[in-house]
Amino acid sequence: MIMENIASPSTVLWLGFAAAFVFGAIGQKTHFCTMGAVSDIVNMDDWSRMRMWLLAIGVAILGAGLLHASGQIDLGKTIYRTPTFTWLSYLLGGGCFGIGMVLASGCGGKTLIRIGSGNLKSLVVFIVLGIVAYMTMRGVFGVFRVNVLEKAAIVFPGGQDVPALLTAAGLEAKIAFWLAVLGIGGGLMAFCLLKRDFWTLDNLLGGLGIGLTVVAAWYVSGHIGYVAEHPETLEEAFIATNSGRMESLTFVAPQAYTLELLMLWSDTSRTMTFAIATALGVIAGSFAWSIATRSFRWEGFASVEDTASHLIGAALMGFGGVTAMGCTVGQGITGFSTLALGSIVTFAAIVAASVATLKFQYWRLMREA
């Protein structure tokens, strides 16, 4: 293979940045927030933002499925579709993340969006989340994660994704694939779109737009950035990814990688990656929309308790996001789009933990009152 046939790292990075820029602008415009989606249901019985999230998942499933079926990408080459189902990591990590995002007033993606709109609290969350995430990847928490949590695992030889499980149960592989993609992806879209009250510009833009940015990022990383045989290593490669595999949007580990690059800038072995470019893209997109609509404003902590809550929440999200291999976007949309069982379990754990935390906060508020 000649070098001219390989996309340059800058091309992959700029395209990833562009997809994330759109994500950030849409998130800011539509108030797309996974923590807010759960909070709206618990506090007001309002499913609008939850349907927006579920619509994004449905769109991502169908989009990723079509790319996979047409041979544009291979979902088997992601970190999500592995034979090893680390159930304790998914449950504990998802639970910690769910609690953390309530305490920190938003998930990892919302943190980046709020930084772009002038929220200094989210900047602090970004720093703490990134540090703890790095400690969980390669530091003291990483030892506990690998030696304890990841030991609790079930191995599915054919893969842990839903199509593989249906195939193992006796269905023909192609039928199993489309049954899972159309059944789950189409079902989620139908659940959202059949509700006529849901049909507002922001709801449709948030659900469809966010889902499509995840699909676009899969295409950039998994197709444009894919090299079947790199001329230097003679091995398969995905250009500019931290994992060495195909990646899409996720917002916990990228915050750690961003801090690492900033701190070790003079180390020439540290370079801009797809994950870092997408994290910066979200901030830039949110900032651009905030400036264009004159909604940018500085915001700081209201009290010591508010500060402590955000610090604890950021730490829990940093630990939980790495342990569960993703956040409400990384596992809840990107991972879910691969139909990996681990992503579905993580999604459920995040939602359940956030619901419990919100109800506890309400109980404590009523008790104090």
Residue pairs with C-beta under 8 A, 6 or more apart in sequence:
1 227
1 228
1 229
1 230
1 231
2 231
3 231
6 227
6 230
6 231
6 239
7 224
7 225
7 239
8 239
9 239
9 240
9 271
9 272
11 224
12 220
12 221
12 224
12 225
12 239
12 240
12 274
13 240
13 272
13 273
13 274
13 277
14 277
15 220
15 224
16 217
16 220
16 221
16 240
16 274
16 277
16 278
16 281
17 277
17 278
17 280
17 281
17 284
18 281
19 213
19 216
19 217
19 220
19 249
19 278
19 281
20 213
20 217
20 249
20 277
20 278
20 279
20 280
20 281
20 282
20 284
20 285
21 281
21 282
21 284
21 285
21 288
22 209
22 213
22 216
22 285
23 109
23 209
23 210
23 213
23 249
23 278
23 281
23 282
23 285
24 112
24 113
24 116
24 281
24 282
24 283
24 284
24 285
24 286
24 287
24 288
24 289
25 285
25 286
25 288
25 289
26 32
26 205
26 206
26 209
26 210
26 213
26 285
27 33
27 109
27 110
27 113
27 206
27 210
27 282
27 285
27 286
28 113
28 116
28 117
28 285
28 286
28 289
28 290
28 295
29 202
29 205
29 289
29 293
30 52
30 202
30 203
30 205
30 206
30 209
31 49
31 202
31 206
32 49
32 52
32 53
32 56
32 113
32 206
32 210
33 49
33 106
33 107
33 110
34 53
34 101
34 107
34 109
34 110
34 328
34 329
34 332
34 350
35 101
35 102
35 105
35 106
35 107
35 110
35 328
35 354
36 49
36 106
36 110
37 49
37 50
37 52
37 53
38 50
38 102
38 351
38 354
38 355
38 358
39 102
39 354
39 358
40 46
40 47
40 48
40 49
40 50
41 47
41 50
41 355
42 355
42 358
42 359
42 362
43 358
43 362
47 195
48 197
48 198
48 200
48 203
49 206
51 191
51 192
51 195
51 198
51 203
51 207
52 192
52 203
52 206
52 207
52 210
53 207
53 328
53 332
53 333
54 188
54 191
54 192
54 207
55 188
55 189
55 192
55 193
55 203
55 204
55 206
55 207
55 208
55 211
56 206
56 207
56 208
56 210
56 211
56 214
56 333
57 185
57 188
57 211
57 332
57 333
57 336
57 337
58 184
58 185
58 186
58 187
58 188
58 189
58 191
58 192
58 207
58 211
59 185
59 189
59 207
59 208
59 210
59 211
59 212
59 215
60 185
60 211
60 214
60 215
60 333
60 334
60 336
60 337
61 181
61 184
61 185
61 188
61 336
61 337
61 339
62 181
62 182
62 185
62 186
62 189
63 211
63 212
63 214
63 215
63 218
63 337
64 73
64 75
64 214
64 215
64 218
64 337
64 338
65 177
65 178
65 181
65 185
65 337
65 339
67 73
67 215
67 218
67 219
67 222
67 223
68 74
68 75
69 177
69 178
69 181
72 219
72 222
72 223
73 218
73 219
73 222
73 223
73 226
73 246
74 222
74 246
75 81
75 161
75 246
75 338
76 159
77 222
77 238
77 245
77 246
78 245
78 246
78 247
78 338
78 340
79 243
79 245
79 247
79 325
80 161
80 325
80 326
80 331
80 334
80 335
80 338
80 340
80 342
80 343
81 159
81 160
81 161
81 164
81 338
81 340
82 159
82 160
83 155
83 156
83 157
83 158
83 159
83 160
84 153
84 154
84 155
84 156
84 160
85 153
85 154
85 155
85 156
85 160
85 341
85 342
86 149
86 150
86 152
86 153
86 342
87 152
87 153
87 154
87 342
87 345
88 149
88 150
88 152
88 153
89 145
89 149
89 150
89 152
89 323
89 324
89 325
90 324
90 325
90 342
90 345
90 346
90 349
91 345
91 349
92 149
92 320
92 323
92 324
93 149
93 319
93 320
93 321
93 322
93 323
93 324
93 325
93 346
93 349
94 320
94 324
94 331
94 345
94 346
94 347
94 348
94 349
94 350
94 353
95 320
95 349
95 350
95 352
95 353
96 316
96 317
96 319
96 320
96 323
96 324
96 353
97 107
97 252
97 316
97 317
97 320
97 321
97 324
97 327
97 328
97 349
97 350
97 353
98 320
98 349
98 350
98 351
98 352
98 353
98 354
98 355
98 356
98 357
99 313
99 316
99 320
99 353
99 354
99 356
99 357
100 312
100 313
100 314
100 315
100 316
100 317
100 318
100 320
101 107
101 108
101 110
101 313
101 317
101 327
101 328
101 350
101 354
102 313
102 354
102 357
102 358
102 361
103 309
103 310
103 312
103 313
103 316
103 357
104 111
104 125
104 129
104 309
104 310
104 312
104 313
104 314
104 316
104 317
105 121
105 122
105 310
105 313
106 113
106 114
106 122
107 251
107 317
107 327
107 328
107 329
108 129
108 250
108 251
108 252
108 255
108 317
108 321
108 327
108 328
108 329
108 330
109 249
109 251
109 282
109 327
109 328
109 329
110 122
111 122
111 125
111 126
111 129
111 251
111 255
112 122
112 126
112 251
112 255
112 279
112 282
112 283
112 286
113 282
113 283
113 286
114 121
114 122
114 286
115 122
115 123
115 126
115 283
115 286
116 282
116 283
116 284
116 285
116 286
116 287
116 288
116 289
116 290
117 286
117 287
117 290
117 295
117 296
117 297
118 290
118 296
118 297
118 298
118 299
119 299
120 298
120 299
120 300
120 301
121 299
121 300
121 301
121 306
121 310
124 301
124 307
124 310
124 311
124 314
125 310
125 313
125 314
125 317
126 255
126 314
127 259
127 314
128 311
128 314
128 315
128 318
129 252
129 255
129 256
129 314
129 315
129 317
129 318
129 321
130 255
130 256
130 258
130 259
130 318
131 256
131 259
131 318
132 141
132 314
132 315
132 317
132 318
132 319
133 252
133 253
133 255
133 256
133 318
133 319
133 321
133 322
134 256
134 259
134 260
134 318
135 141
135 142
135 318
135 319
136 142
136 145
136 318
136 319
136 322
136 323
137 253
137 256
137 322
141 319
141 322
145 322
145 323
149 323
156 164
156 165
156 168
158 164
158 165
158 167
158 168
159 165
160 340
160 341
160 342
161 180
161 338
161 339
161 340
161 341
162 180
162 184
162 339
162 340
162 341
162 344
163 173
163 176
163 177
163 179
163 180
163 181
163 339
164 176
165 341
166 176
166 179
166 180
167 173
167 176
171 179
180 339
181 339
184 339
192 198
192 207
193 199
198 204
210 333
211 333
213 249
214 248
214 249
214 329
214 333
214 334
214 337
215 248
215 337
217 247
217 248
217 249
217 278
217 334
218 246
218 248
218 334
218 337
220 274
221 238
221 241
221 246
221 247
221 248
221 274
222 238
222 246
225 238
225 239
225 240
225 241
225 246
225 274
226 236
226 237
226 238
226 239
226 246
227 236
227 237
227 238
227 239
228 236
229 235
229 236
230 236
230 237
237 244
238 244
238 245
238 246
238 247
239 274
240 271
240 272
240 273
240 274
240 277
241 247
241 273
241 274
241 275
242 253
242 257
242 273
242 274
242 275
247 274
247 275
248 334
248 337
249 278
249 329
249 330
249 333
249 334
250 275
250 326
250 327
250 329
250 330
250 331
250 334
250 335
251 279
251 282
251 321
251 327
251 329
251 330
252 317
252 318
252 321
252 322
252 326
252 327
252 330
253 275
253 321
253 322
253 330
254 275
254 276
254 278
254 279
255 279
255 318
256 318
256 322
257 273
257 275
257 276
257 279
258 276
258 279
258 280
260 270
261 270
261 271
261 272
261 273
261 276
264 270
287 296
289 295
290 296
301 307
301 310
317 327
321 327
321 330
324 331
324 346
324 349
324 350
325 331
325 335
325 342
325 346
326 332
326 334
326 335
326 343
326 346
327 350
328 347
328 350
331 342
331 343
331 346
331 347
331 350
332 343
332 346
332 347
332 350
335 342
335 343
335 346
336 343
336 344
336 347
